[in-house]
Structures are given as structure tokens and as C-alpha cells.
Amino acid sequence: MSKENKHFETEAIRTQSETTQFSEHSVPLYLTSGFVFDDAEEMRASFAEEKERDLYSRYSNPNTNEFIEKVCKMEGAEAGFAFASGMAAVFSTFATLLDSGDHVVSCSSVFGATHGLFTKYLPKWNISSSYFNINEPETIEALIQSNTKFIYAETPTNPGVDVLDLDFLSALCKKHNLLLVIDNCFATPYLQNPIKHGADLVIHSATKLMDGQGRVLGGITVGKKELIREIYLFSRLTGPSMSPFNAWVLSKSLETLAVRAERHCENALKLATYLEEHPKVKWVKYPFLKSHPKYEVAKKQMRLGGNIVAFEVEGGIEGGRNFFDNIKMCSLSANLGDTRTIVTHPASTTHAKVEPEVKAAVGITDGMVRCSLGLEHIDDIIADFEQALK
């Protein structure tokens, strides 16, 4: 096998920063704010970018460099930049690409904080946006304006686990000379590679499945070199960069992403199948269930269905509250992508500040539950759900 053609798991494990004089097998933690230079000329040339090297950990660090390189190889990207959180990656990407007077077309099903950017903060800088219904992709083209800069989408979406056709979005962007920016957080690079389907930039909240154990925050944007260059320059000035410690943790986490994702997805499909037959569950949505409206699209662009299952408990808000109050083993938390199974009530937590009409339009009902499947034995997970649903 050639050096350029290694499998995902091998790249995740064998992509490492250069070793020091100690020839360590595992990359050490470079917990330093700055770096020193041999003389004035080396310092000048380094800051002038005539010499490639680390200058200051707000710009780059051996640990963040390693993390970025791994994700770039996993996603098939030319370059990337790592951030302190997923939302830092989203905001910094938007702030770099958009100018006053620009317009964005986005899917309506986006993370609550991203929705806040579109509705509360971007308008302050005279940047407008239009939402399209994920179930009506034929309406997207009519939303494109002369000042539209890019199309933005999550797939699968948060929290409804809807799926968008990346090939369709890419063709539309090429037709209108737009950028395509995709949040790939729910899928991870192991399950889906938007760049292969025409995306220009891919964003991740590394806090989720990339870490996989609920320990650290992190975000990353990868994609075309010229776009990442501009994101790097913006971030170098504004300071949302990832810490060396978090990058070190995340680089080690990526080494087990493939094996963890397989188990997560196996558990998620089994729980979704169980819930689909339960009399106290109104509906279930999971990309690799045949009942999912975009099942064929999911099978085309995803390796597996991911670890998120959305469903609605009978009885509305009271039924949902009873379910949550009776969960014993699984965790009640707003996070996802952990080794531990987590249940979340989006209407009162992650999307609590989203307008009621917007929540209704994207299928966030009072009784909706978002479940992030962990790595426990599936029989124990189902047993907890069974007793709570009673």
C-alpha cells in the first residue's frame, strides 16, 4: 500500500508530529504559549512567513498541527484550522467569509447557537440569511440572491436527524458560483466526507464524537487551502484558537474514532428499531431506518447512520417530562457523542431560545427526545428506556 493510500484507521493512528530528540512513541504535550528563536534573522524570517515554524500557540502549536493534519487526511481536505469550540469554528468561518451586505442561504434545521448567529448577530453587521425547508430542496434556488455568498447546512441535522443530499447542494452551488459550507459534526469524517461530494469547507464540533468521552471542547474547519488561509488570518488576530492540551487529547481520541463510531452506530440502529415498535412512541427518525424519508440519500453518502436517534414520546410535554424523570442509567445532558448514552429535550435546552414557529417548522415538538447513543451494552440501554417509557 502506498503512503498516499492508507486506510482511515491507519491515518488516524500514524499521522503524528515529528518526534523530539527523545524519539518518543506517543507525541508529547507541548504546553507552551510561545517559542524561541536562534537569532534576530530567524525571528524576522519566521514572522514574515519566509520560514515555516511555530511562532506562538495562538497561531499554531505542534499539538494543534497534529490534530489539524489528522482531520485533513480524514476529510480529504487541503488545509484546516482548529478552534476552542465548535461554535468558535462556525462563527470564525462566517466572519471570515462574509462582508457587510452579504447573504447566506441555510437549512432551517441548525443548532440553536448557529440559529442565534443568523438571527441576532449577523444582522447587526448587515448580513442577512434565508432558511430553506429541508423537505423542500426544490425551493432552495429561489432563495439565492445576487449577494448570496454561500449555502450552509448540517447533515444529519441537529436535533431532527434529517438528511440533505450533498450532491444536489454542490451542483446548485456550482451553478450559481457559491461556496458550500457543511457542518459534519453528527457524521464525523469516518461516516461522511462532504468534500468528496463538492463541499468547499467542512466544520466540526470536536467536542462531540471526535473526543467521544465528554472531556474537552474543540472545533475545526477544513477545506480549500485559499479559504483556510483567510480563516487562519482572521483567527490569528481574534484569538479563538484551540489550546495545546485539548488538541493533544483530541489527537489521541481520533485514533479510536473508527472503532468507537462502529459501536455507536450499531447501538443507535438497534435502539431506533426497538423504539419504532414501541406503543408509547409516536415516531422515530434515524438515517439508516428504512422509514427515514431520506434513507436512500443517507445510504448513498454515509458509511453508517450515526449515533443520534430522534423520537417523540406520547403525551406531549407531560409525557416527555415523565420519560426524562424516570431515566435511571442514561444521562440527562445537552452534550452528545459521549461514551455514555445521553438523552436531551431540545425544546427546553439546546433550542429553548429558538422561536416557537421555527421549532415547529423543523419538527422540534414538546415531546421530542434527542438520544446520543453511547458505548454501553445495548440490552442495558434498552432496559433503561423500557422502564422509563412505562
N, C-alpha and C positions, 0 to 999 in steps of 0.2 A: 504494500500500500504506500502511495506517495505521501510526502509530507503535507501536500496541499489537499489531500483527500481522506483525512481522518474522520472517524465517526464522532457523533455528538459527544458521547460519553468520554472518549479519549481526549478530545479538545478541552472539555471541561476540567479534566484532571491534569493534563500535561502542559497546558498553557500557563506558564509561570514567569515571573520577573527573573532577571538574571541573579544568580547567587552571589554572595559576597566572598571574601577571602576564606570564610569558614566552610564553604561548599555545603551549605545546609540543604537538606532534602525537602523541607517544608519552608516556604517563603516566610521570613520573619516579619514582625510588625515594625514598621518604620514610623514610630510615634515621635515625629519631629515637625515643628512648624516651618523651619527653613533649612537651607542647605548652604554650604560654604564653597568658596572658590579659591583656586590656587593663586590667582593674581588679578590685577585690575583688568587686563585684556580679556581674560576668560570670563570675568563677570560682565564686561561690556558686551562681548560677543554673545553670551548666553541670553541677556535681556534683549538684545537686538534680534534674537531668534536665528542667528547665524550658526549657533551650536545648539544641538538638541540635548537638553538635560533638564532635570528638575531644578526649579528655582525657589519655589515657595509652595507650601501644601495647599494654599487656596487655588493655585493654578494646576498643580499636579503633584503626585507622590507615587513612589513605587507600588504601594498597595492599591491606590485608585487606578493606576495604569494597568495593573494586572487584571483587576475586575473589569475594566472597560474592554481590554483586549479579549477576554473570555466571552463577554456578551456579544461583541462584534463578530467573533467567529461563529457563535451560536446562531446569530441572526443573519449572517451573510452581509454585514454592514461594513462600510469603508472606514468609519470613524465613530467616536462617541464621546460623551462627557457624563460624568457621574455627579449626582446631586445629593443633598442632605435628606431629601424625601421625594416621594413620587410627585406630590403637588409642586415641589420646587422645580422638578423636571418639566411638568406641564406649563407652569407659569413662565419659566425662563425660555422655553421653546416658543410660546406665544409672544412674549415680549420681544424676542429677537426677530421673529418673522414679520410681525405686524407693525404698521405705521398708522398714525392718525388718519382716519378716513377710510381705512380698510374694512373688509367684511369677511366673515367666516361662515361657512355652511357646516353645521354639525348635526349628528344624530341627536334626537331628543333624549335618548336614554344615556345619560352620562352621570358620572359620580357627582354627588351633591356639591362638593367643593368646586369641581370644574364648572358646574352649573352656576355657582356663585360668581366665578370669574366672568362668565359670559353675560350675566345679568346685572351685576353690581359694580364690578371694577373696570372691565374693558370699555363700557360706555363712557366712563369718566375721561377716557383718552380718545373719545370719538371713534371707537371701534365697535361696529355693530355685528350682530350674528343672526342667523336664521336656523331654526330647527326643522329637520325633516322627520316624518314618522317612519320608524324602522320597518313597518309593514307596508309602506307605500314608496318603495325606492323609485318608482316611475315619476314621483313628484320632485325629486332632488334637482333635476336640471333646471326647472322653472325658478328655483331659488337662487341660482347663480347670477351674480350681478357683475357689472364691468369692474367693480372694485373688490371682487372676491379674491382672496389670497390663497386659501386652501380649504379642503374638506377635512373635517376631523371626525373620527369615530372610534368607539370602543367596540370590540367584538372578540368574545362574547361581552354583552353589555352588563353594567352594574346598576341595579341588582337583578334585573329581569332575565338575565341569561339568554338574551336574544342574539341572533347571529346575522351579520351583514356579509354580503358577497364582496370579497376584496377585489376580485377580478372586475366586477361591474363598476365599483368605485374608481378603480385605477383607470379603466377605459374612459370614464366620464372626465376624470381629471386631465388625462392626456388630450382629450377632445377640446377642452377649454383652457389648456395651458395652466392648470392649477397644481399645487402641491397636494399630496395625500399624506396626512399625519394620522397614525393609528396607535391607540393605546392597546398594547398587547398583554396587559397585566394578568388578566384571567387565564390566558392560554400559556404564557411563558414561551421562551424560544424553543423549548422541547416539543411543544404541541402545535405550534403555528409560527410561520415565518412570513409576515406581511410583505417584506421586501421582495420575496420571490414572486409575489402577486402584484408588484408595482408600487408599493408604498415608498415614499421618499424618506420619511422619518418614522421611527418606532419608539414609543415611550413605555417605560415600565416603572411600576412601584416595586422596587426590590424588597420592600418591607414585607411583601406577601410571600408567594411561593418560592421566590429566589432565596430568601433567607429560610423560610419554611419552619421556623421554630419560635417565632414571635419575640425575637431578641433585639433587633436593631432596625432603625429607619434607613431608607435609601431610595434613590431614584436614578434613572439613567435614560438618556436619549441617544439613539444610534441612527446612522443613516448615511446619506451622501456627504462626502468629505467637505465640500464647499459650504454646505449648510451647517455642519457641525463646527466648522471654523468660526462662523459668525456667532453661534451659540456659546462657544468657548470664550470668545472675546467679551460678550455680554456678561457671562458668568464670572470671568476673571475680574471684572470691575465691580460686580454687585455681590459676590461672595456667597452663593448658595451651594458651594461645593461639598462633596461627601467627606467625612472625616476618615483619616487613615485606618482607625480602628474598625469602623463599620465596613470599610472596603475589604479589610483583611478577613473579617468574619464572613462577608458575603462571597468572597472568592472561594473560601473553604466550603461554603454551603452549595455553591454551584457544582462542586464535584459529585454531589449526591442528588442533584436535581432530577436526573432521568429516572433513577430507581424510586425516588420518592413520588414523582408525578405518576408513575405507573400504578402505585398502590392507591394514591389519592383518587385517581380516575376509576379504578376498579371498585373502590368503596362507593364513590358517587353514583355510578351506574346501578349498583345493587340497591342502594337506598332509594334512588329515583324509581326503580322498578317496583319496590315494595310500596312506596307511597302512592303510586299510580293506582294500586288496587285497594287502598285503604278507604273505608266508607266515610271517614271524617275529614278527608282531604278533597277539596273542590277541584283542584287542578295541580299539575306538576310540570315544570319546564326544565329540561336538561338536554343539551345539544345532541347527545347520542341516543336519546329515546326516539323511537320512530314516530311518536306522536308530536315531536317538536316541529313547528311549522317550517323550520329551515334545516331539517335533518339532513337532506341531501347536500346542501351547501356546507354544513359543518363537516360531513364526511369527506367532502372534496378538499377542504383547506386545513383541516385539523387532523392530527395523528390520533388523538383521543378526545373525549368530551370535556375534560377539565374537572375541577374538584368542587364546583359550585352548583347546587341544586336550589331552585326556587319553587315554592309551593304555597298554597293558601289553605289555611285551616277553616273548617266550617265554623260558623258562629261569629264572623266578623271580628271586631276589636276585642270582644269578650272572649271569644274562642281562642284568639291569638294570645291574649294575656294568660289564660288558663294553661295553654301549652307551655309558654315560657316559664311560668311559675312552678310547673311540675317537672321541668327538666332537672335531672339529678347529676348525670355524669358529664354530659356535654357542657361547653362553656357558653355563657351569655356575654358576648363581646361584640364590638364593632369591627374588630380586625378580621382577617381571613388569611388562608394559606398557611395555617399553623399545623404542627403535628397533631394538635388536639382539635377535635371537631367543635365548631363554633356555630351557634345559631344567633341570628340578628333579626331585629324587627326594623326594617328600613324606614317605615313611615314615621317612627318616633325617634330614630337615631341618625343614621347616615344621611337620610333625606328629609329630616324633620323641618328644615328651613326652606325646602322647595315648595313652591306654590301648589295648593291643592289641585288646581286644574292641570298643572304639569305632571304631578304624580299620577293623576287619573289617566292622562294621555299615554303614559309609558307603562301602565299596568301595575303601579305600586298601590295595592289595596291595603285596607286596615288590617286584614288578616294575613297578609303576605309574610312569609318567612324566607330569609336567605340563609342557606346552610352551607358552610365551608367544611367539607369532609376532611377529617384528619387521617391518622395512620393507625388508630385503634382497630381491634378486630371488628369486622362488620357486624357480627352477631351481637356484640355489646352495644354498638351504636343503635342498631335497630331495636334492641330491647329497651333502650332509654326512650326512643321515640314512641314505641308502643305504649309504655306506661304513661307517658306524658299526654298522648292523644286520648287516653281513656278519661 
